[in-house]
Amino acid sequence: MRIIFIGQAPFGRDCLQALLDQGEEIAGVITVPDRPGQKGPNPVKELALERGLPLLQPARLKEPEALTWVKNLRPDLLVLAFVTDIVPQAMIDLATYGGINYHPSLLPKYRGGSAMNWAIINGETETGVTIHQIDAGIDTGPIILQQKVAIDPDDTVKSLYFEKLYPLGVQMVAEAVRLIREGKATPVPQDERQASFQPVIKEADVQIDWRQSTQKIYNLIRGSNPHPGAWTTFRGGKLKIWEASPYRAYGNPGTIVAIPGEEGFVIATGDGAILVRRVQYGSSSDKVPALQFATSAAIRPGEQVGI
């Protein structure tokens, strides 16, 4: 079965490696273009060159050059792993069995490019990995494989992805390809009655409203780490809160009510408080311990955030 692999980042590389280790025939690899000033090599490109695989780096998958390249390789299957572009139907139609995609949610819930963020922000206690066929929609194709994982109370997007959904996804991509090759895949259409779509998360979506409950604010902080970072305002600048935890204290929402020991500083919420542990302030690119920031900024209890 001739496979064209489409992916990027370390996750894409690990999925490609898993397919190679499984003995799959990789007819070609598509990854994102090199960008000026990018940090380090493109992991997918690096592996493709190392293994002598045909490689293409188009700006967009819909470019005529990309369609012609895929057509000439006569693929049986497209395999997507960390793809942020839309695969045109014309490309899907070039593969005997179409294409499959990794998605980090329990489809049809949480379609879209920020599924992990929104699941945590909305207080979900479980999510998972879905391997599905691709079609003209966004994450709408029939499901081939799906597996659940727990979202632990203190999980961030970072921990949820790297510790759970990333390794599970690599395994499931390889398993789905094997099932298709052996004629054992049984795709199941998604139940549109259960479907939800969330947009790609932006900074405007994660401004903290200190009148909300401690749990909602904590979920927002967890669901915004490592991107884009839940934020509030302080002394006229933007204060991003990267790490925090619920705390037993009370006061007017948005008031700094305590600076306990070496832990950080405490901000009152609508029904309790949040202990802030790591922050980023203003134009600085540094994420620093909250106590370090509180000391350098001479923060005092009674000051307000979010105003």
TORSEDO-175381 format. One record per residue: residue in three letters; x negated, y, z negated of N, C-alpha, C in turn. Coordinates in steps of 0.2 Angstrom, whole numbers, padded with zeros to 4 digits. Atoms other than C-alpha are relative to their C-alpha. Example, Ala and Ser with C-alpha at 12.3 -4.5 7.8 and 13.67 -1.06 7.14 Angstrom:
BEGIN
> Ala_-0004_-0006_0000_-0062_-0022_-0039_-0004_0006_0000
> Ser_0004_-0006_0001_-0068_-0005_-0036_0004_0005_-0003
//
This chain:
BEGIN
> Met_-0004_-0006_0000_0000_0000_0000_-0004_0006_0000
> Arg_0004_-0006_-0001_-0008_0016_0006_0003_0006_-0004
> Ile_-0002_-0005_0004_-0007_0030_-0007_-0004_0006_0001
> Ile_0003_-0006_0001_-0010_0048_-0006_0002_0003_-0007
> Phe_-0001_-0002_0007_-0013_0055_-0023_0000_0008_0000
> Ile_-0001_-0007_0000_-0008_0073_-0027_-0001_0002_-0007
> Gly_0000_-0002_0007_-0014_0081_-0043_-0006_0004_-0002
> Gln_0006_-0005_0003_-0026_0092_-0054_-0001_-0001_-0007
> Ala_0002_0000_0008_-0034_0094_-0071_-0002_-0007_-0002
> Pro_0003_0007_0003_-0041_0080_-0082_0006_-0005_0001
> Phe_-0005_0005_0000_-0024_0072_-0082_0001_-0003_0007
> Gly_0000_0003_-0007_-0024_0070_-0063_-0006_-0004_0001
> Arg_0006_0005_-0001_-0042_0063_-0063_0002_-0006_-0004
> Asp_-0001_0007_0003_-0037_0050_-0076_0005_-0004_0003
> Cys_-0005_0004_-0003_-0022_0045_-0067_-0003_-0003_0007
> Leu_0003_0003_-0006_-0032_0043_-0051_-0005_-0005_-0002
> Gln_0005_0006_0002_-0045_0033_-0060_0004_-0006_-0002
> Ala_-0004_0006_0002_-0032_0022_-0067_0003_-0004_0006
> Leu_-0002_0004_-0007_-0025_0018_-0049_-0006_-0003_0003
> Leu_0006_0003_-0003_-0043_0015_-0043_-0002_-0006_-0004
> Asp_0002_0006_0004_-0046_0003_-0058_0005_-0006_0001
> Gln_-0005_0005_-0001_-0030_-0006_-0054_-0001_-0003_0007
> Gly_0001_0003_-0007_-0036_-0009_-0036_0004_0003_0005
> Glu_-0005_-0003_-0005_-0024_0002_-0027_-0004_0003_0006
> Glu_0004_-0002_-0006_-0029_0008_-0010_0002_0008_0001
> Ile_-0001_-0007_0000_-0031_0027_-0011_-0002_0003_0007
> Ala_0001_-0002_-0007_-0029_0034_0007_-0003_0007_0001
> Gly_0002_-0007_0000_-0032_0052_0003_0002_0003_-0007
> Val_-0001_-0004_0007_-0032_0065_-0012_0001_0007_0002
> Ile_-0002_-0007_-0001_-0024_0082_-0012_-0001_0003_-0007
> Thr_0001_-0003_0007_-0029_0094_-0026_0000_0008_0002
> Val_-0001_-0007_0000_-0028_0113_-0029_-0007_0003_0003
> Pro_0006_-0003_-0003_-0041_0125_-0020_-0005_0002_-0006
> Asp_0005_-0003_0005_-0057_0130_-0029_0002_0007_0000
> Arg_-0001_-0007_0002_-0055_0147_-0037_-0006_0004_-0002
> Pro_0006_-0004_0002_-0068_0161_-0039_0000_0000_-0008
> Gly_0001_-0001_0007_-0074_0161_-0057_0003_-0006_-0004
> Gln_-0003_0005_0004_-0066_0145_-0062_-0005_-0004_-0004
> Lys_0004_0003_0005_-0073_0136_-0077_-0001_-0007_0001
> Gly_0001_0007_-0002_-0081_0120_-0072_0003_-0003_0006
> Pro_-0002_0003_-0006_-0078_0108_-0058_0007_-0002_0000
> Asn_-0006_0003_0000_-0061_0102_-0052_0000_-0007_-0001
> Pro_0001_0007_0001_-0059_0085_-0060_0002_-0005_0005
> Val_-0002_0005_-0005_-0049_0077_-0047_-0004_0001_0007
> Lys_0005_-0001_-0006_-0060_0084_-0033_-0006_-0004_-0001
> Glu_0006_0003_0002_-0075_0078_-0042_0000_-0008_0000
> Leu_0000_0007_-0001_-0069_0060_-0043_0001_-0002_0007
> Ala_-0001_0002_-0007_-0063_0060_-0025_-0006_0000_0004
> Leu_0007_0000_-0004_-0080_0065_-0019_-0004_-0005_-0003
> Glu_0004_0005_0003_-0088_0053_-0031_0001_-0007_0003
> Arg_-0002_0006_-0003_-0078_0039_-0023_0001_0000_0007
> Gly_0000_-0001_-0008_-0079_0045_-0005_0007_0000_0003
> Leu_-0006_0000_-0002_-0061_0048_-0004_0002_0006_0005
> Pro_-0002_-0006_-0004_-0053_0059_0010_0003_0005_-0005
> Leu_-0002_-0005_0005_-0050_0076_0001_0003_0006_0004
> Leu_-0002_-0006_-0002_-0039_0091_0005_0002_0004_-0005
> Gln_-0001_-0005_0005_-0037_0107_-0005_0004_0006_0003
> Pro_-0004_-0005_-0003_-0022_0117_0003_0002_0005_-0005
> Ala_-0003_-0005_0004_-0016_0133_-0004_0007_-0002_-0002
> Arg_-0007_0003_0002_0002_0126_-0003_0001_-0006_0004
> Leu_-0001_0006_-0003_0008_0109_0001_0004_0000_0007
> Lys_-0004_-0001_-0006_0020_0116_0014_-0004_0002_0006
> Glu_0004_-0003_-0005_0006_0122_0025_0000_-0006_0006
> Pro_0000_0005_-0006_0006_0114_0043_-0006_-0005_-0001
> Glu_0006_0004_0000_-0012_0108_0040_0001_-0006_-0005
> Ala_-0001_0005_0004_-0007_0098_0025_0005_-0005_0002
> Leu_-0005_0005_-0002_0008_0090_0033_-0004_-0004_0006
> Thr_0003_0004_-0005_-0003_0085_0048_-0005_-0005_-0003
> Trp_0005_0004_0003_-0017_0078_0037_0004_-0006_-0003
> Val_-0004_0006_0003_-0004_0067_0027_0003_-0004_0006
> Lys_-0003_0004_-0005_0004_0061_0043_-0005_-0004_0003
> Asn_0006_0004_-0003_-0013_0056_0050_-0002_-0006_-0004
> Leu_0002_0006_0004_-0016_0045_0035_0005_-0005_-0001
> Arg_-0005_0006_0000_0000_0035_0037_0001_-0003_-0007
> Pro_-0001_0003_0007_0004_0034_0018_0007_-0004_-0001
> Asp_-0006_0003_0003_0016_0022_0010_0003_0003_-0006
> Leu_-0003_-0003_0006_0018_0032_-0006_-0004_0006_-0002
> Leu_0003_-0006_0003_0014_0049_-0013_0000_-0001_-0007
> Val_0000_0000_0007_0009_0049_-0031_-0002_0007_-0003
> Leu_0001_-0007_0003_0010_0066_-0041_-0002_-0001_-0007
> Ala_0002_0000_0007_0001_0069_-0057_-0002_0007_-0001
> Phe_0002_-0007_0001_0001_0087_-0063_0000_0004_0006
> Val_-0001_-0003_-0006_0008_0095_-0048_0005_0006_-0001
> Thr_-0004_-0006_0001_0014_0113_-0049_0003_0004_0006
> Asp_-0003_-0002_-0006_0019_0116_-0031_0006_-0005_0002
> Ile_-0006_0004_-0003_0035_0110_-0022_-0003_-0004_0006
> Val_0001_0004_-0006_0032_0095_-0011_0006_0000_0005
> Pro_-0006_0000_-0005_0042_0098_0005_0002_-0006_0002
> Gln_-0003_0006_-0002_0054_0086_0011_-0003_-0004_0006
> Ala_0003_0003_-0006_0045_0084_0027_-0006_-0004_-0002
> Met_0005_0005_0002_0030_0077_0018_0002_-0006_-0004
> Ile_-0003_0006_0003_0040_0066_0007_0002_-0006_0005
> Asp_-0002_0005_-0005_0047_0058_0023_-0005_-0003_0004
> Leu_0006_0003_-0004_0030_0054_0030_-0002_-0006_-0004
> Ala_0002_0006_0004_0028_0041_0016_0005_-0006_0000
> Thr_-0005_0005_-0001_0036_0024_0018_0005_-0001_-0006
> Tyr_-0004_0000_0006_0042_0024_0000_0001_0007_-0003
> Gly_-0001_-0006_0003_0043_0042_-0003_-0006_0002_-0005
> Gly_0005_-0002_0005_0034_0049_-0018_0003_-0001_-0007
> Ile_-0002_0001_0007_0034_0047_-0037_-0004_0006_-0004
> Asn_0002_-0005_0003_0031_0060_-0050_0000_-0001_-0008
> Tyr_0000_0000_0007_0026_0061_-0069_0003_0006_-0003
> His_-0003_-0006_0004_0037_0072_-0080_0000_-0001_-0007
> Pro_0000_0001_0007_0035_0075_-0098_0006_0002_-0004
> Ser_-0006_-0001_0004_0053_0074_-0104_0004_-0007_0001
> Leu_-0005_0006_-0001_0067_0061_-0105_0005_0003_0005
> Leu_-0004_-0002_-0005_0075_0066_-0089_0007_-0004_0000
> Pro_-0001_-0006_-0003_0088_0072_-0084_-0001_0006_-0005
> Lys_0001_-0006_0005_0085_0083_-0100_-0007_0003_0001
> Tyr_0006_-0003_0000_0072_0096_-0099_-0004_0000_0007
> Arg_0003_-0001_-0006_0069_0098_-0081_-0004_0006_0000
> Gly_0004_-0006_0000_0056_0111_-0076_-0007_0000_-0002
> Gly_0007_0000_0002_0038_0116_-0079_-0002_0001_-0007
> Ser_0002_-0001_0007_0039_0119_-0097_0004_-0004_-0005
> Ala_-0004_0005_0004_0048_0104_-0104_-0002_-0001_-0007
> Met_0002_0001_0007_0037_0101_-0119_0001_0006_-0004
> Asn_-0001_-0006_0004_0038_0119_-0125_0007_0001_-0002
> Trp_-0007_-0001_0002_0057_0120_-0124_0002_-0006_-0005
> Ala_-0002_0005_0004_0059_0103_-0132_-0002_0001_-0008
> Ile_0002_-0001_0007_0049_0108_-0148_0004_0007_-0002
> Ile_-0004_-0006_0002_0057_0126_-0148_0007_-0002_-0002
> Asn_-0007_0002_0002_0074_0118_-0148_0001_-0005_-0005
> Gly_0000_0004_0005_0070_0107_-0162_0002_-0007_0001
> Glu_-0001_0007_-0002_0071_0090_-0153_-0005_-0004_-0004
> Thr_0004_0004_0004_0064_0076_-0163_-0003_-0006_0004
> Glu_0003_0005_-0004_0060_0065_-0148_0000_0003_0007
> Thr_0000_-0002_-0007_0055_0067_-0130_-0003_-0006_0003
> Gly_0003_0005_-0003_0045_0056_-0118_-0003_0001_0007
> Val_0003_0000_-0007_0038_0052_-0101_0005_-0003_0005
> Thr_-0004_0003_-0006_0048_0049_-0085_-0004_0000_0006
> Ile_0003_0000_-0007_0041_0043_-0069_0006_-0001_0005
> His_-0006_0000_-0005_0054_0047_-0055_-0002_0001_0007
> Gln_0000_-0001_-0007_0056_0047_-0037_0000_0008_0002
> Ile_-0001_-0007_-0002_0054_0065_-0029_0005_0001_0006
> Asp_-0005_-0002_-0006_0067_0073_-0018_0000_0007_0001
> Ala_0001_-0007_-0001_0071_0090_-0013_0001_0005_-0006
> Gly_-0001_-0004_0007_0076_0096_-0031_-0006_0000_-0004
> Ile_0006_0000_0005_0065_0099_-0046_0002_-0005_-0005
> Asp_-0001_0005_0005_0064_0084_-0056_0006_-0004_0000
> Thr_-0007_0003_0000_0080_0077_-0050_0001_-0007_0003
> Gly_0000_0006_-0004_0075_0061_-0041_0002_-0006_-0005
> Pro_-0002_0006_0004_0080_0043_-0047_-0006_-0002_-0005
> Ile_0005_0002_0006_0071_0036_-0063_-0003_-0007_0002
> Ile_0004_0006_0000_0058_0022_-0061_-0002_-0003_-0007
> Leu_0002_0002_0006_0051_0021_-0078_0002_0006_-0005
> Gln_-0001_-0005_0005_0055_0030_-0095_-0002_-0003_-0006
> Gln_0002_0002_0006_0048_0029_-0112_0000_0006_-0005
> Lys_-0001_-0005_0005_0052_0039_-0128_-0006_0000_-0005
> Val_0005_-0001_0006_0040_0046_-0141_0003_0005_-0005
> Ala_-0002_-0004_0005_0043_0055_-0157_-0003_0007_0000
> Ile_0003_-0007_0001_0041_0074_-0159_-0001_0000_-0008
> Asp_0001_0000_0007_0033_0074_-0177_0002_0007_-0002
> Pro_-0002_-0007_0002_0038_0089_-0188_-0005_0005_0001
> Asp_0006_-0005_-0001_0021_0097_-0186_-0003_0000_0007
> Asp_0003_0000_-0007_0018_0093_-0168_0000_0007_0003
> Thr_0000_-0005_-0005_0013_0107_-0156_0000_-0003_0007
> Val_0000_0003_-0006_0014_0106_-0138_-0007_-0003_0002
> Lys_0007_0003_-0001_-0005_0103_-0138_-0001_-0007_-0003
> Ser_0001_0007_0003_-0004_0088_-0150_0005_-0005_0003
> Leu_-0005_0005_-0003_0012_0081_-0142_-0003_-0002_0007
> Tyr_0002_0002_-0006_0004_0081_-0125_-0007_-0004_0000
> Phe_0006_0003_0000_-0014_0076_-0128_0000_-0007_-0004
> Glu_0000_0006_0004_-0010_0063_-0142_0005_-0005_0002
> Lys_-0006_0004_-0001_0006_0056_-0135_0001_-0001_0008
> Leu_-0003_0000_-0007_0012_0061_-0117_-0005_-0001_0005
> Tyr_0006_0001_-0004_-0005_0061_-0109_-0002_-0007_0001
> Pro_0002_0007_-0001_-0011_0044_-0112_0006_-0005_0002
> Leu_-0005_0004_-0002_0006_0036_-0110_0002_0002_0007
> Gly_-0001_-0001_-0007_0008_0045_-0094_-0004_-0003_0005
> Val_0005_0004_-0004_-0008_0038_-0087_0002_-0007_0001
> Gln_-0002_0007_0000_-0002_0021_-0091_0006_-0001_0005
> Met_-0006_0001_-0003_0015_0023_-0084_0000_0002_0008
> Val_0001_-0001_-0007_0010_0031_-0067_-0003_-0006_0003
> Ala_0003_0007_-0003_-0001_0015_-0064_0005_-0005_0000
> Glu_-0005_0005_0000_0013_0004_-0069_0005_0001_0005
> Ala_-0005_-0001_-0005_0026_0012_-0058_-0003_-0001_0007
> Val_0003_0001_-0007_0014_0011_-0043_0000_-0008_0001
> Arg_0000_0007_0000_0012_-0008_-0047_0007_-0003_0002
> Leu_-0007_0003_-0001_0031_-0011_-0048_0002_0002_0007
> Ile_-0002_-0002_-0007_0033_-0002_-0031_-0003_-0005_0005
> Arg_0004_0004_-0004_0019_-0012_-0023_0003_-0007_0000
> Glu_-0003_0007_0000_0027_-0028_-0029_0007_-0001_0001
> Gly_-0007_0001_-0002_0044_-0024_-0024_0005_-0001_-0006
> Lys_-0004_0001_0006_0050_-0024_-0042_0003_0006_-0003
> Ala_-0003_-0006_0003_0055_-0006_-0045_0007_0001_0002
> Thr_-0007_-0001_0000_0073_-0002_-0048_0002_0007_-0002
> Pro_-0001_-0007_0002_0076_0017_-0047_0007_0000_-0002
> Val_-0007_-0001_0003_0091_0023_-0057_0002_0007_0001
> Pro_-0002_-0007_-0001_0100_0039_-0052_0001_0004_-0007
> Gln_0000_-0004_0006_0099_0053_-0065_0008_0002_-0001
> Asp_-0007_-0002_0002_0116_0057_-0074_0000_0007_0000
> Glu_0000_-0008_0000_0119_0075_-0069_0004_0003_-0006
> Arg_-0004_-0003_0006_0131_0077_-0084_-0004_0001_-0006
> Gln_0005_-0001_0005_0116_0076_-0095_-0005_0005_0001
> Ala_0006_-0004_-0003_0105_0087_-0085_-0001_0007_-0003
> Ser_0001_-0007_0002_0097_0103_-0091_-0007_0002_0003
> Phe_0006_-0002_-0003_0084_0114_-0083_-0002_0007_-0004
> Gln_0003_-0006_0003_0073_0127_-0092_-0006_0003_0004
> Pro_0005_-0004_-0005_0062_0140_-0083_-0007_-0001_-0003
> Val_0007_0000_0003_0043_0141_-0085_0000_0005_-0005
> Ile_0000_-0005_0006_0040_0149_-0102_-0004_0006_0001
> Lys_0004_-0007_0000_0034_0167_-0103_-0001_0003_-0007
> Glu_0001_-0003_0006_0028_0178_-0116_0006_0004_-0003
> Ala_-0007_-0003_0002_0045_0187_-0116_0004_-0004_-0003
> Asp_-0004_0005_0003_0053_0171_-0121_-0002_-0002_-0007
> Val_0002_0002_0006_0043_0169_-0137_-0002_0006_-0005
> Gln_0001_-0005_0005_0044_0185_-0147_0004_-0002_-0006
> Ile_-0003_0003_0006_0048_0181_-0165_0005_0005_-0002
> Asp_-0005_-0004_0004_0064_0187_-0173_0000_-0002_-0007
> Trp_0001_0002_0007_0060_0187_-0191_0007_-0001_-0004
> Arg_-0007_0001_0003_0079_0187_-0195_0002_-0007_0000
> Gln_-0002_0007_-0001_0080_0169_-0189_-0003_-0004_-0006
> Ser_0002_0005_0005_0077_0154_-0200_-0007_-0002_0000
> Thr_0007_0002_0001_0060_0148_-0206_-0001_-0006_0006
> Gln_0001_0005_-0004_0063_0132_-0196_0000_0002_0008
> Lys_0000_-0002_-0006_0067_0141_-0180_-0006_0004_0002
> Ile_0007_-0003_-0001_0052_0152_-0181_-0006_-0004_0000
> Tyr_0005_0005_0000_0041_0138_-0185_0000_-0004_0007
> Asn_-0001_0004_-0006_0048_0128_-0170_-0003_0004_0006
> Leu_0003_-0004_-0005_0044_0143_-0159_-0007_0001_0000
> Ile_0008_-0001_0000_0026_0145_-0165_-0003_-0007_0003
> Arg_0003_0006_-0002_0023_0126_-0162_0001_-0001_0007
> Gly_-0002_0001_-0007_0032_0126_-0145_-0004_0005_0004
> Ser_0003_-0005_-0004_0021_0141_-0139_-0008_-0001_-0001
> Asn_0007_0001_0001_0004_0133_-0144_-0002_-0006_0004
> Pro_0005_-0005_-0001_-0007_0132_-0134_0002_0006_0005
> His_-0002_-0006_-0004_0003_0144_-0122_0007_0000_0000
> Pro_0004_-0006_-0001_0009_0157_-0121_-0002_0003_-0007
> Gly_0002_-0002_0007_0008_0160_-0140_0006_0005_-0002
> Ala_-0006_-0004_0003_0023_0166_-0151_-0003_0007_-0003
> Trp_0003_-0006_0002_0020_0184_-0155_0005_0005_-0004
> Thr_-0004_-0005_0003_0026_0199_-0165_-0004_0006_0000
> Thr_0004_-0006_0000_0020_0217_-0167_-0002_0002_-0007
> Phe_0002_-0002_0006_0010_0224_-0181_-0005_0006_0001
> Arg_0004_-0006_0000_0003_0242_-0183_0000_0002_0008
> Gly_0000_-0002_-0007_0008_0245_-0165_-0004_-0004_0005
> Gly_0004_0005_-0004_-0002_0230_-0158_0004_-0006_0000
> Lys_-0003_0006_-0001_0003_0213_-0152_-0004_-0005_-0004
> Leu_0003_0005_0004_0000_0199_-0165_0003_-0006_0002
> Lys_-0002_0006_-0001_0000_0182_-0159_-0001_-0005_-0006
> Ile_0001_0005_0006_0003_0168_-0172_-0001_-0007_0004
> Trp_0001_0006_-0003_-0005_0152_-0166_0001_-0006_-0005
> Glu_-0001_0006_0005_-0005_0141_-0182_0004_0003_-0006
> Ala_-0003_-0003_0006_0007_0143_-0197_0004_-0007_-0003
> Ser_-0004_0006_0004_0018_0132_-0209_0005_0003_-0004
> Pro_-0005_-0003_0004_0034_0135_-0218_-0003_0001_-0007
> Tyr_0002_-0001_0007_0032_0142_-0236_0005_0003_-0004
> Arg_-0005_-0002_0005_0042_0145_-0251_-0001_0007_-0003
> Ala_0000_-0007_0002_0044_0163_-0253_0006_0004_0003
> Tyr_-0006_-0003_-0002_0058_0176_-0251_-0002_0008_0001
> Gly_0001_-0007_-0001_0059_0194_-0245_0004_0003_0006
> Asn_-0004_-0003_-0006_0066_0206_-0232_-0004_-0003_0006
> Pro_0003_0002_-0006_0063_0198_-0215_-0005_0004_0003
> Gly_0005_-0004_-0003_0047_0203_-0207_-0005_0004_-0005
> Thr_0004_-0003_0005_0039_0209_-0223_-0006_-0005_-0002
> Ile_0005_0004_0003_0022_0203_-0228_0001_-0001_-0008
> Val_-0002_0000_0007_0026_0196_-0245_-0006_-0003_-0005
> Ala_0006_0003_0004_0009_0187_-0251_-0006_-0001_0004
> Ile_0007_0002_-0003_-0009_0184_-0247_-0003_-0005_-0005
> Pro_0002_0005_0005_-0011_0167_-0256_-0007_-0003_0001
> Gly_0006_0003_0000_-0029_0162_-0259_-0004_0000_0007
> Glu_0004_0000_-0007_-0039_0157_-0243_0004_-0003_0005
> Glu_-0004_0003_-0005_-0024_0151_-0233_0002_0004_0005
> Gly_-0003_-0004_-0005_-0018_0166_-0224_0004_0005_-0003
> Phe_-0005_-0005_0003_-0004_0178_-0227_0007_-0002_0002
> Val_-0007_0003_0000_0015_0175_-0229_0005_0006_0002
> Ile_-0005_-0005_-0003_0029_0184_-0219_0007_-0003_-0001
> Ala_-0007_0002_0002_0047_0183_-0225_0004_-0001_0007
> Thr_-0005_0002_-0005_0060_0175_-0213_0007_0002_-0002
> Gly_-0007_-0001_0002_0079_0175_-0213_0002_-0004_-0006
> Asp_-0002_0005_0005_0079_0161_-0226_-0005_-0002_-0004
> Gly_0006_0003_0004_0062_0159_-0233_-0006_0004_0002
> Ala_0007_-0004_-0003_0044_0163_-0226_-0004_-0005_0004
> Ile_0004_0004_-0005_0031_0157_-0214_-0007_0002_-0003
> Leu_0007_-0001_0002_0012_0155_-0220_-0003_0001_0007
> Val_0004_-0001_-0007_0002_0162_-0205_-0007_-0002_-0001
> Arg_0006_0003_0001_-0014_0153_-0203_-0006_0002_0005
> Arg_0005_-0002_-0006_-0022_0158_-0186_0003_0005_0004
> Val_-0003_-0006_-0004_-0019_0174_-0176_-0005_0002_0005
> Gln_0004_-0004_-0006_-0025_0184_-0161_0003_0007_0000
> Tyr_-0003_-0007_0001_-0023_0203_-0162_-0002_0004_0006
> Gly_0002_-0005_-0005_-0022_0216_-0148_-0003_-0003_0006
> Ser_0003_0002_-0006_-0033_0215_-0134_-0006_-0006_-0001
> Ser_0005_0005_0002_-0045_0203_-0143_0002_-0007_0003
> Ser_-0001_0007_-0002_-0047_0185_-0135_-0002_-0005_-0005
> Asp_0001_0004_0005_-0052_0178_-0151_0006_-0002_-0005
> Lys_-0005_0002_0005_-0041_0167_-0162_-0004_-0001_-0006
> Val_0003_0000_0007_-0046_0169_-0180_0004_-0002_-0005
> Pro_-0004_0001_0006_-0041_0163_-0197_0004_0006_-0002
> Ala_-0004_-0005_0002_-0027_0173_-0203_-0003_0004_-0006
> Leu_0003_-0003_0006_-0036_0177_-0220_-0006_0005_0003
> Gln_0006_-0004_-0002_-0051_0184_-0210_0003_0006_0003
> Phe_-0003_-0006_-0003_-0039_0195_-0200_0003_0005_-0006
> Ala_-0003_-0003_0005_-0030_0200_-0216_-0005_0004_-0004
> Thr_0005_-0003_0003_-0046_0205_-0224_-0003_0006_0004
> Ser_0003_-0005_-0004_-0054_0214_-0210_0005_0006_0002
> Ala_-0005_-0005_-0001_-0037_0224_-0207_0002_0003_-0006
> Ala_-0002_-0002_0006_-0035_0227_-0225_0008_0000_-0001
> Ile_-0007_0001_0001_-0017_0220_-0225_0002_0000_-0007
> Arg_-0002_0000_0007_-0007_0223_-0241_0007_-0003_0000
> Pro_-0007_0002_0000_0009_0215_-0246_0005_0006_0000
> Gly_-0004_-0006_-0001_0024_0226_-0242_0000_0002_0007
> Glu_0000_-0002_-0007_0019_0229_-0224_0004_-0004_0004
> Gln_-0005_0003_-0004_0030_0225_-0210_-0003_-0002_0007
> Val_0001_0002_-0007_0029_0216_-0194_0006_0000_0004
> Gly_-0006_0000_-0004_0040_0216_-0179_0004_0006_0001
> Ile_-0003_-0006_0000_0044_0234_-0180_-0004_0005_0004
//
